[in-house]
Amino acid sequence: MYAISLGDGAELRPLEVWHAGELLDNIDRGREFIGRHIGLADAVSDAAGAHAWLASYADKRAADAGGVHGIWLEDKLVGGLLFRVWDTPSGVCEAGCWLEPAAAGRGLVTRGLRVLLDWAFEERGMHRVEWRVSSANQPSINVARRLGMTREGVLRELSPHRGVRADIEIWAVLAPEWRAARERGAHSER
């Protein structure tokens, strides 16, 4: 399988069902940090949950309806990037991420998403990539800004998470905006 260098000893690779043990270890190292804003930490609570979650993304990939990639740092899985929703006929998809705390602040999510957004727009012909994020998740909002996304609105109290309804911000970037930013060199910085 392929591995794409993200620099600084990091790689972006497909995250497959057979990585379930590595995924569980990754989530265990950052369970509370990851679980603050997304349900992945609750879905991947044991080996069976890790396997089932990865199998669901293998099914999505087979149906051309989504996919998941891991971020490895010095050969250890530290997080991932995904297309949670992928709708080829409409040209719209939704990207997402998670990262354990030891890997945060290195630009890994931003660099990895630049690779995946280039692929989505240039190879797959997508027109719009969305980023849905809890209004309380400032690091993820910062990723959207670094990627040149536009904040389009807030879905108030949309998402119940651990007994609290979170406001979810919708950010997006369109293919022409992405290409124009690339021509300006905006995608080369960390």
N, C-alpha and C positions, 0 to 999 in steps of 0.2 A: 504494500500500500504506500501511498505517497506521504511525504512529510514536507511541509513548507516552513522554511526558517522564518521566524519572527524577530531574529536577532537576539543577542544577549543570552544564548543558550536555550532559547524557547522555540518550540515547533508547534504548528497546527497540523493535526492528523485526524482522520476519521475516527470517531468513537463508536466502536462496534460492541455487539452483545457480549463477546468474549472479554471485554474490558470491565465487566460488572464488578469484579473484586477491586480493581483500581478505582472505579467510580465510587464505590462504597468507602474506600479508604480516604479519597479526596473529600467526600461529604463529611465523613467523621472528623477530619482535621479542621473543618470549618463549619460544622453543623449550625451553630448559633449565628455566626456571621452571615452565612448563606441564607438561613431561614428567616432573617429579619424582614425580608421583603418578598420572597418567592417561596412557593410551595415545594420546590425540589427537595429540600432537606427533609420534609415530611414524607414525600413519596418514596425516597430512597432511604428507608430506615433500617434495612437489612439486606442480605444478599439476594433474596427473592425479589424485593422491591427494586434493587439496582438492575437485576436481570430484566424484570418486567418493563421498567422505564426505557431501558435501551432497546428492548424488543419492540416497543411501541414506535420508537424512532426508526428502527430498521423497516418496520411496516410502512411508516410514512415515506421513507426514502424509496421503497419499492413501488409505492403508489404515486410518486412524484408529488408528495404533499407535505414535505418537510425534511429535516435532516439535522444531525448533530455532529459536531467536531470537538475534539479535546484539545486543550492547551497543555503541552508538556513542557516543564522547565527542568533542565538537567535530567531528563528522562523520567520525571515524576509527573503524573497527572495532577494539575493544580486548578483546573477549571475547564470551562467549555463555552462554546458558541453554538447557537442553534437557529434554525429556521423553524419556529414553532408552527407557523402557518405558511403554506406555499400554494398559491393559486395561479398556475401558469396561464389559464385562459384569460383571467382578468389582469395579469401582470402585477399582482400585489402579493407581497409576502411580509411576514413579521419576524424580525430577528430578536434574539435574546441572549443572555449570558449568565454565568455564575463564576465565582472565583473564590478560592480560599484566602483567608486574610494574609498569609505569608507571601502571596504572589501579588497582592494589591499594590497599586501605586507605581507599577513598572510600565504601564502603557500596553500591556499584553492584549487586553480586550480591544482597545482601539486599533492596534496594529492588525490583529487577527480579523476584526470586522472589516477593515479596509480590503483585505484579501477577498473575503467572502462577498462583500458588496460589489467589488470589481467583477467577480465571477457572476453574481446574480444579474447585474446590468449588462455586461458585455457578452458573456457566454450563453446565458439563459434568456436574455431579452426581457427581464422584468422591468416594469416602469416605476414602481413605487415600493420602497422598503419602509415599513413602520417599526417603531420602537415604542413599546408600552411599558411604562415605568411608574412605580409608586411615587407620589409627590414627595414622600419622605426619603427617597433613595437618591441622595445628591450625587454620589459617585457615578451612578448609572445615567443620571441626567447630564453630568459632565461629559460622559462618553457620547451621548447624542449630540451635544454641542460641538465636540471635537470632530465628529463625523459630518458636520455641516447640516445637520437636520434642523427642521423648523418645528417649533412647538405649535401644534394645531389646536390644542384644547385640553380640557380636563373632564373626565367622566367621574363625576362626584360619587363617592362611596360605592363604587362599582364592585370592587373585589373584596369578598370576605377572606381574611387571612388571620388565622389564629385568634378568632373571636372578635376581630376589629375590621370594620369596613374601610378600605383604603381608597383614597382618590387616586385615579390612574391618569397620568398624562400621556397624550398621544403626540409623538414626534415622528416625523417622516422626512425622507429625502427622495426626490424624483430623479429619474435617469438623466434628464438634461442638466439638472443642478449638479449631480455627481460628476458628470463629464466636464462641465465648466470649471468646477473646483479643481479637478485633476489637471486640466490645462493650465490653470493658474499656479499649480504646484502645491495646492493646499493639502494634498494627501501625503506629502512626504515627511511632515513633522510628526513627532511622537504623539 
